[in-house]
């Protein structure tokens, strides 16, 4: 089994910054892509950013320039700058992991980010 634990969420004023972290642990042979997603109340979960094991990154067009994803082995980070109230959401990380038994995408439990105006 693989466990993802997110941290770093909280309440911040508009224009502020937060850094989220997500650490993967467990019976991991390797992790390909890790990513951040978010889900605002009443909306579908959407992709924020992803990073592959080779360091290739991909961002939602609307977030380029404000959010930066990075990775150190099995930990992925999301630096969020110039936050806006519309960034308020539960942020989830995921990981495409290979274990001894199977390849599977695992999800964290989510961390709340609230941006006040």
Secondary structure, DSSP 8 states (H G I E B T S, - for coil): -EEEEEE--EEEETT--EEEEEEEEES-SEEEEEEEEEE-TTS--EEEEEE-TT--EEE-GGGBTTEEEEEETTEEEEEE-S--GGG-EEEEEEEEEE-SS-EEEEE---EEEEEE-
